[in-house]
Amino acid sequence: MSFTDRFTGHASAYAAARPSYPPESIDAVLDGLGDPASLVVADIGAGTGISSRAIAERGPRVLAIEPNAAMRANAKSDPRIEWIDGTGEATTLAAASVDVVAAFQAWHWVDHAAAVAEARRIVRPGGRLAALYNERDERDPFTAAYGDIIRRYATDATERRRSDALEAFAQIAPDSVRRSSFVNVHSWDHAGLHKRIDSTSYVPQKGDASDAMRAEFDALFATYAREGSVSVHLVTLVVTVDV
């Protein structure tokens, strides 16, 4: 299955259960570029609009680039966001038309060289490229146990791809790279935990392996739930390069 198609069956769960991004992480992307309300941001691989809404809340106009029709269909309508059927490698945007090109939880799904070339084409002189990821903070016991289950049942190397992609992104312009990180805690009830599993494209979604995995998550929830919910501890990683 192509990277474009792999989330087709996961879109509604993705919209329901994926975490957003701390306001401070968006501010780190926009810092020093002027009045946020005057900025245009291209959100590459915008999914169901979680990141696009987080950007729009800080003031910019957002061009949400998403090639998967099911993901776009599950996005909430927002007058500050324009949805575009495009990819990181071919956004359909005009040259030098945006102030920021940002990818949230998505840089590992693009062809690096082609996406960098496209980002440089569409960003204005003095603009910025950004990659952001929510990653587990496994110093927290529940989060560590959650990660252990995911790694045990993972069907491909998506987690390694994320790490490699972020490091490759930082090499686009090493002299201007900036890194920052922010605490991000996200809570689920029991149904929300299963929706989060449903949204994951690299664990089994049916059959014996899926049943065994979900039984482990049920046991994990029973151990750690307080007042009907559990909290996953995340670190929002932000890497920006000025171009």
Secondary structure per residue as TSV (DSSP state, phi and psi in degrees):
chain	resnum	aa	ss	phi	psi
A	1	M	-	360.0	137.6
A	2	S	-	-72.1	160.7
A	3	F	T	-61.3	-33.7
A	4	T	T	-65.7	-38.6
A	5	D	T	-89.4	-16.3
A	6	R	T	-66.9	-19.2
A	7	F	T	-98.0	5.9
A	8	T	G	-56.1	-43.3
A	9	G	G	-85.6	1.9
A	10	H	G	-113.1	0.0
A	11	A	H	-62.4	-46.3
A	12	S	H	-66.6	-39.1
A	13	A	H	-66.5	-37.4
A	14	Y	H	-60.2	-47.3
A	15	A	H	-62.6	-34.1
A	16	A	H	-82.2	-32.2
A	17	A	H	-122.8	-8.8
A	18	R	-	-79.3	145.1
A	19	P	-	-75.6	158.2
A	20	S	-	-88.9	-160.1
A	21	Y	-	-127.5	138.9
A	22	P	-	-59.9	142.4
A	23	P	H	-52.7	-35.1
A	24	E	H	-63.9	-29.4
A	25	S	H	-71.6	-35.1
A	26	I	H	-69.1	-40.6
A	27	D	H	-59.9	-36.2
A	28	A	H	-64.3	-33.0
A	29	V	H	-70.2	-38.2
A	30	L	H	-92.4	-12.5
A	31	D	T	-54.4	129.2
A	32	G	T	84.7	2.7
A	33	L	S	-98.5	1.7
A	34	G	S	105.4	-167.9
A	35	D	-	-59.9	117.9
A	36	P	G	-54.7	-32.5
A	37	A	G	-67.0	-16.0
A	38	S	G	-94.7	-3.9
A	39	L	-	-92.4	152.1
A	40	V	E	-118.4	127.4
A	41	V	E	-118.7	127.2
A	42	A	E	-91.5	119.0
A	43	D	E	-99.3	105.5
A	44	I	E	-84.9	127.4
A	45	G	T	67.4	51.8
A	46	A	-	-71.0	-10.7
A	47	G	T	61.2	-124.7
A	48	T	T	-98.4	14.2
A	49	G	S	91.3	10.3
A	50	I	H	-60.1	-49.3
A	51	S	H	-70.5	-38.6
A	52	S	H	-60.2	-41.5
A	53	R	H	-67.4	-37.8
A	54	A	H	-63.0	-37.9
A	55	I	H	-68.3	-49.5
A	56	A	H	-59.3	-33.9
A	57	E	T	-63.2	-22.9
A	58	R	T	-88.9	-4.8
A	59	G	S	123.9	-31.9
A	60	P	-	-69.9	160.4
A	61	R	E	-80.2	138.4
A	62	V	E	-119.1	130.6
A	63	L	E	-104.6	105.7
A	64	A	E	-89.6	108.7
A	65	I	E	-95.2	113.6
A	66	E	-	-146.9	119.2
A	67	P	-	-82.1	-14.1
A	68	N	-	-94.5	117.5
A	69	A	H	-62.8	-36.8
A	70	A	H	-66.3	-38.3
A	71	M	H	-65.3	-46.0
A	72	R	H	-60.3	-38.8
A	73	A	H	-66.7	-23.7
A	74	N	T	-93.8	6.8
A	75	A	S	-82.6	142.7
A	76	K	-	-75.0	140.8
A	77	S	-	-67.8	137.6
A	78	D	-	-148.3	123.6
A	79	P	T	-64.1	-17.8
A	80	R	T	-87.2	-3.4
A	81	I	E	-120.5	129.6
A	82	E	E	-109.1	124.7
A	83	W	E	-91.9	137.0
A	84	I	E	-134.2	130.6
A	85	D	-	-81.1	93.5
A	86	G	-	-154.6	179.7
A	87	T	-	-127.2	170.4
A	88	G	S	-63.4	-28.9
A	89	E	S	-85.8	-20.8
A	90	A	-	-148.4	85.7
A	91	T	-	-76.7	-21.5
A	92	T	-	76.7	0.7
A	93	L	-	-80.2	156.3
A	94	A	-	-72.5	156.9
A	95	A	T	-62.4	143.3
A	96	A	T	49.9	47.0
A	97	S	-	-111.2	-6.3
A	98	V	E	-132.7	157.9
A	99	D	E	-90.6	-29.7
A	100	V	E	-138.6	137.5
A	101	V	E	-113.5	116.9
A	102	A	E	-126.2	142.6
A	103	A	E	-126.9	123.7
A	104	F	E	-109.9	116.8
A	105	Q	S	57.5	32.4
A	106	A	-	-143.2	-11.1
A	107	W	G	-63.2	-27.3
A	108	H	G	-76.3	-5.2
A	109	W	G	-97.2	1.4
A	110	V	S	-110.0	161.2
A	111	D	-	-76.9	116.6
A	112	H	H	-56.7	-54.5
A	113	A	H	-61.5	-45.0
A	114	A	H	-67.3	-38.5
A	115	A	H	-70.8	-36.4
A	116	V	H	-63.6	-44.6
A	117	A	H	-61.0	-41.9
A	118	E	H	-67.4	-40.7
A	119	A	H	-62.7	-43.2
A	120	R	H	-63.9	-32.1
A	121	R	H	-68.9	-41.8
A	122	I	H	-90.2	-16.8
A	123	V	E	-83.0	143.4
A	124	R	E	-75.2	155.4
A	125	P	E	-55.9	135.5
A	126	G	E	82.7	7.8
A	127	G	E	-86.3	-166.4
A	128	R	E	-144.6	146.1
A	129	L	E	-111.6	144.8
A	130	A	E	-145.1	143.2
A	131	A	E	-127.8	131.1
A	132	L	E	-129.1	140.4
A	133	Y	E	-138.8	136.2
A	134	N	E	-88.8	116.6
A	135	E	E	-122.2	149.7
A	136	R	E	-64.9	138.7
A	137	D	-	-100.5	95.2
A	138	E	T	-84.6	15.3
A	139	R	T	-71.6	-21.0
A	140	D	S	-83.2	130.1
A	141	P	H	-60.2	-45.4
A	142	F	H	-61.9	-44.3
A	143	T	H	-63.6	-38.6
A	144	A	H	-63.9	-43.7
A	145	A	H	-66.0	-39.7
A	146	Y	H	-58.7	-47.9
A	147	G	H	-61.3	-38.4
A	148	D	H	-59.6	-42.3
A	149	I	H	-66.0	-45.9
A	150	I	H	-57.6	-46.6
A	151	R	H	-65.2	-34.4
A	152	R	H	-67.6	-32.1
A	153	Y	H	-108.2	0.8
A	154	A	-	-57.7	137.0
A	155	T	S	-99.6	-7.1
A	156	D	S	-155.4	-176.0
A	157	A	-	-97.4	38.1
A	158	T	H	-57.3	-40.6
A	159	E	H	-64.8	-38.2
A	160	R	H	-68.0	-37.9
A	161	R	H	-59.9	-40.7
A	162	R	H	-60.5	-48.4
A	163	S	H	-62.1	-45.6
A	164	D	H	-63.7	-39.6
A	165	A	H	-65.8	-39.6
A	166	L	H	-66.1	-39.5
A	167	E	H	-68.2	-38.6
A	168	A	H	-64.3	-39.3
A	169	F	H	-60.0	-41.5
A	170	A	H	-64.4	-18.2
A	171	Q	T	-89.4	1.1
A	172	I	S	-60.2	-45.2
A	173	A	S	-147.1	77.6
A	174	P	G	-55.9	-30.0
A	175	D	G	-71.3	-20.0
A	176	S	G	-115.8	8.1
A	177	V	-	-70.5	139.9
A	178	R	E	-131.2	139.2
A	179	R	E	-122.7	141.9
A	180	S	E	-150.3	164.8
A	181	S	E	-146.6	152.3
A	182	F	E	-142.6	143.5
A	183	V	E	-70.3	138.4
A	184	N	E	-147.3	108.9
A	185	V	E	-108.3	131.1
A	186	H	E	-128.5	134.5
A	187	S	E	-114.0	147.8
A	188	W	E	-133.1	145.3
A	189	D	-	-82.2	-173.9
A	190	H	H	-62.1	-44.4
A	191	A	H	-64.5	-38.2
A	192	G	H	-64.6	-37.7
A	193	L	H	-60.6	-43.1
A	194	H	H	-69.7	-33.8
A	195	K	H	-62.1	-40.3
A	196	R	H	-61.4	-41.0
A	197	I	H	-64.6	-41.8
A	198	D	H	-59.1	-29.7
A	199	S	T	-82.0	-6.3
A	200	T	-	-89.8	122.2
A	201	S	T	-84.1	-6.8
A	202	Y	T	-120.7	26.2
A	203	V	S	-126.5	155.9
A	204	P	-	-65.0	137.3
A	205	Q	-	-108.5	-3.9
A	206	K	S	-156.2	164.2
A	207	G	H	90.5	-175.6
A	208	D	H	-62.0	-40.5
A	209	A	H	-63.4	-41.5
A	210	S	H	-63.5	-43.1
A	211	D	H	-62.0	-42.9
A	212	A	H	-65.7	-42.6
A	213	M	H	-61.6	-46.1
A	214	R	H	-66.7	-32.1
A	215	A	H	-65.1	-37.5
A	216	E	H	-65.9	-40.0
A	217	F	H	-66.7	-36.4
A	218	D	H	-62.2	-43.2
A	219	A	H	-65.3	-38.7
A	220	L	H	-62.6	-44.0
A	221	F	H	-61.1	-44.9
A	222	A	H	-60.9	-33.6
A	223	T	H	-74.6	-40.4
A	224	Y	H	-106.2	-11.0
A	225	A	-	-64.8	137.6
A	226	R	B	-128.6	123.0
A	227	E	T	53.6	38.7
A	228	G	T	83.5	11.9
A	229	S	B	-147.3	161.2
A	230	V	E	-124.4	157.7
A	231	S	E	-125.5	126.2
A	232	V	E	-94.6	134.4
A	233	H	E	-97.3	124.1
A	234	L	E	-121.5	157.7
A	235	V	E	-117.5	123.1
A	236	T	E	-87.4	112.1
A	237	L	E	-91.7	132.1
A	238	V	E	-124.6	124.1
A	239	V	E	-124.5	124.0
A	240	T	E	-123.6	148.5
A	241	V	E	-133.8	135.4
A	242	D	E	-92.3	138.9
A	243	V	-	-129.0	360.0
